[in-house]
Amino acid sequence: MTTWVLVRGWARESGHWGRFPARLARALPADRIVTVDLPGAGQQFEATCPTRVEALVEACRQQLADRRLAPPWRLLGLSLGGMVATAWATARPDEVAACVLVNTSMRPFSPPHRRLRPTRLPRLLRLLAASDPRRAEQVILELTSSAPLQHAPVVDDWLAIRRCRPVRTANALRQLFAAARYRHPGPRPAVPVLVVASAGDGLVDPRCSHDLARRWGVELVCHARAGHDLPLDDGPWLAATVADWSRRIDAAAAGPNCDRSHRGEGRSRPAGPAPR
């Protein structure tokens, strides 16, 4: 059985995937879908977060070991989770069978002003000291979704998560520092990689994904409208995209053109309308 491991981004946890794990499970009925939490969030909310992405990888590996889930795994990482997936596949290619990187960015491929839009940074920092939890979650929704009014009900779910498993300000800063300092050594991981970008991302410039895919010569798929939280804005589309790619790399691995299909040769597909 193929196991997919989902890794969220900054100051978010497994619960913030919402309905996406179930949607991916329906799209890949023969596969197992699991989630892990970065230290300082989710089931790890009482832990002190390391300030290096490589240490976040080790924390995720330990969670899978505790659940007796054996590698290799396929990783899907969103934002900071994409950096974790990249570092994981680079350091331990024997454990990682494939990577999907959603709206991620990293040095040296993208400059700081693209990795986090400068106009958004003050709002993010103010969230750390917010005295109104509901307003804080509303602001996060406005920053990460291209359709915040449509997804307004999710704020109640996020508020419940915050009350049960709060991310301490110090841990949020440590995660942010880990993301800012991470620098990939350069060559792409020695596994199949799919890069997914949202054209409507108001937090991270989608050119970061374009530049990464071009430098590594891997496939890029773009959603024409979604924001940074693509699993929220169009989870069905993302699940279908990942499932299609997963089936294609499986087919390629069984055929004579495996290597070319894995690289994707920089292939790019824009997103069309997707059913809700």
C-alpha positions in Angstrom: 0.0 0.0 0.0 1.3 3.5 -0.9 1.3 5.9 2.0 0.9 9.6 1.5 2.1 11.9 4.3 0.6 15.4 4.4 2.6 18.2 6.0 1.1 21.6 6.7 2.7 25.0 6.8 3.5 27.8 9.2 1.6 27.7 12.5 -0.9 25.2 11.1 -1.6 21.6 12.0 -3.3 18.4 10.7 -6.7 19.7 11.6 -6.3 22.6 9.2 -6.3 20.2 6.2 -10.1 20.1 6.8 -11.8 17.7 4.3 -8.8 17.4 2.0 -7.4 14.1 3.4 -10.8 12.4 2.9 -10.9 13.9 -0.7 -7.5 12.6 -1.5 -8.4 9.2 0.0 -11.4 9.0 -2.4 -9.2 10.0 -5.3 -6.6 7.4 -4.4 -8.7 4.6 -2.8 -5.9 2.0 -2.8 -3.5 4.4 -0.9 -3.2 5.3 2.8 -3.4 9.0 3.7 -1.8 10.2 7.0 -0.9 13.5 8.4 2.0 14.7 10.6 2.4 17.8 12.7 5.4 20.1 12.9 6.7 20.7 16.4 4.8 23.4 18.2 1.5 22.6 16.4 -1.2 20.0 16.5 -0.4 17.0 18.6 3.1 18.5 19.0 1.8 21.9 20.3 3.5 21.5 23.7 6.9 20.8 22.1 9.5 23.5 21.4 9.9 23.9 17.7 13.5 23.6 16.2 14.7 26.5 14.1 16.1 24.3 11.3 13.9 22.6 8.7 16.2 19.5 8.9 15.1 19.1 12.5 11.5 19.4 11.5 12.1 16.5 9.2 13.4 14.4 12.0 10.3 15.2 14.1 8.0 14.1 11.3 10.0 10.9 10.8 9.6 10.1 14.5 5.9 10.5 14.3 5.7 7.9 11.5 8.0 5.6 13.4 5.8 5.8 16.4 2.8 4.8 14.3 4.9 1.9 12.8 4.4 3.3 9.2 7.3 2.0 7.2 8.8 3.8 4.2 8.9 4.6 1.4 6.3 7.4 1.6 5.0 9.9 -0.8 5.0 13.4 0.6 2.6 16.3 0.0 3.8 19.6 1.6 2.1 22.9 1.7 4.2 26.1 2.1 6.7 25.4 4.9 5.5 21.8 4.6 6.9 21.8 1.1 10.4 22.8 2.4 10.2 20.0 4.9 9.2 17.5 2.1 12.1 18.8 0.0 14.7 18.5 2.8 13.3 15.1 3.7 13.6 13.7 0.1 17.1 15.2 -0.2 18.5 13.8 3.0 16.7 10.4 2.8 15.8 9.5 -0.7 15.4 5.9 0.4 12.4 6.9 2.5 10.7 9.1 0.0 9.1 7.8 -3.1 7.7 11.1 -4.5 7.0 14.7 -3.5 4.2 17.2 -4.3 5.2 20.7 -3.3 2.2 23.1 -3.0 2.8 26.9 -2.9 6.3 26.6 -1.5 9.4 28.6 -1.8 13.0 28.4 -0.7 16.4 29.8 -1.1 18.4 30.1 -3.4 15.6 29.9 -6.0 13.5 32.9 -5.0 14.3 36.3 -3.4 12.8 37.2 0.0 10.3 39.7 -1.4 8.7 36.9 -3.4 8.9 34.2 -0.7 6.7 36.4 1.5 5.0 39.4 0.0 6.3 42.4 2.0 2.8 43.9 2.3 1.7 40.8 4.2 4.5 40.6 6.7 3.1 43.3 9.1 -0.3 41.6 9.3 1.4 38.2 10.0 3.5 39.7 12.8 0.4 41.4 14.3 -1.3 38.0 14.4 1.3 36.8 16.9 0.1 39.4 19.4 -3.6 39.3 18.5 -5.9 39.6 21.6 -9.0 38.4 19.6 -8.6 34.8 18.5 -11.6 34.9 16.2 -10.3 38.0 14.4 -6.9 36.4 14.1 -8.4 33.4 12.3 -10.4 35.6 10.1 -7.3 37.5 9.1 -5.5 34.2 8.3 -8.4 33.2 6.1 -8.2 36.6 4.3 -4.5 36.2 3.8 -4.6 32.6 2.6 -7.8 32.2 0.6 -8.9 33.8 -2.6 -12.5 33.4 -1.6 -12.7 34.2 2.2 -16.4 35.0 2.1 -17.2 31.6 0.6 -15.1 29.8 3.3 -16.1 31.9 6.3 -17.7 29.0 8.2 -14.2 27.4 8.5 -13.2 30.1 11.0 -15.3 28.3 13.6 -13.3 25.1 13.0 -10.0 26.9 13.2 -11.0 28.7 16.4 -11.8 25.3 18.0 -8.4 24.0 16.9 -6.7 27.2 18.4 -8.5 26.7 21.7 -7.6 23.0 22.0 -4.0 23.1 20.6 -2.7 26.7 20.6 0.5 27.5 18.8 2.7 29.6 21.2 4.0 32.8 19.9 7.6 31.6 20.4 6.9 28.5 18.4 5.3 30.5 15.5 8.4 32.7 15.4 10.7 29.7 15.5 8.8 28.1 12.6 9.0 31.3 10.7 12.8 31.5 11.3 13.3 27.9 10.2 11.5 28.7 6.9 13.4 31.9 6.3 16.8 30.3 6.9 16.3 27.1 4.9 18.5 26.9 1.9 18.3 23.9 -0.5 21.6 22.7 -1.7 20.6 23.0 -5.3 20.0 19.8 -7.2 16.5 18.5 -7.2 15.7 15.5 -4.9 16.3 12.2 -6.6 12.6 11.3 -6.6 9.7 12.3 -8.8 8.5 15.9 -7.9 5.4 17.7 -8.8 5.2 21.5 -8.1 1.7 23.0 -7.7 1.1 26.8 -7.7 -1.9 29.0 -7.1 -2.1 32.0 -9.4 -4.2 33.8 -6.7 -1.7 33.3 -3.9 -1.6 36.6 -1.9 1.0 35.4 0.5 3.7 33.8 -1.5 4.4 34.9 -5.1 3.5 32.0 -7.4 6.6 32.8 -9.4 8.5 31.0 -6.6 6.9 27.7 -7.8 7.5 28.5 -11.4 11.2 29.2 -10.8 11.6 26.1 -8.7 10.0 23.9 -11.4 12.1 25.4 -14.1 15.4 25.1 -12.2 14.7 21.4 -11.4 13.1 20.5 -14.8 10.0 19.1 -13.1 6.3 19.3 -13.9 4.4 22.4 -12.8 0.6 22.6 -12.5 -1.1 25.9 -11.9 -4.5 26.7 -10.4 -5.9 29.8 -12.0 -7.8 31.2 -9.1 -7.0 29.7 -5.7 -5.1 31.3 -2.9 -2.2 30.1 -0.7 -4.4 27.5 1.0 -5.2 25.6 -2.1 -6.6 22.5 -0.3 -9.2 24.9 1.2 -10.0 26.9 -1.9 -10.2 23.9 -4.3 -9.5 20.6 -2.5 -11.3 18.5 -5.2 -9.1 19.9 -7.9 -5.9 19.4 -5.9 -6.9 15.8 -5.0 -7.7 15.0 -8.6 -4.4 16.6 -9.8 -2.3 14.6 -7.2 -4.1 11.4 -8.0 -3.6 11.8 -11.8 0.1 12.5 -11.3 0.5 9.6 -8.9 -1.0 7.2 -11.4 1.2 8.6 -14.2 4.4 8.1 -12.2 3.3 4.6 -11.3 2.7 3.8 -15.0 6.0 5.4 -15.9 7.9 3.3 -13.3 6.5 0.2 -14.9 7.4 1.2 -18.5 10.5 2.0 -20.5 10.2 5.8 -20.2 10.3 6.0 -16.4 13.0 8.6 -16.1 11.6 11.1 -18.6 8.1 10.9 -17.0 9.6 11.4 -13.5 11.4 14.6 -14.6 8.3 15.9 -16.3 10.5 18.0 -18.6 9.2 21.2 -17.2 5.7 20.4 -18.2 3.1 23.0 -17.1 -0.7 22.7 -17.1 -3.0 25.5 -16.1 -6.0 24.8 -14.0 -9.5 24.9 -15.5 -12.8 25.1 -13.7 -13.1 22.4 -11.1 -16.3 21.0 -9.6 -17.0 21.8 -6.0 
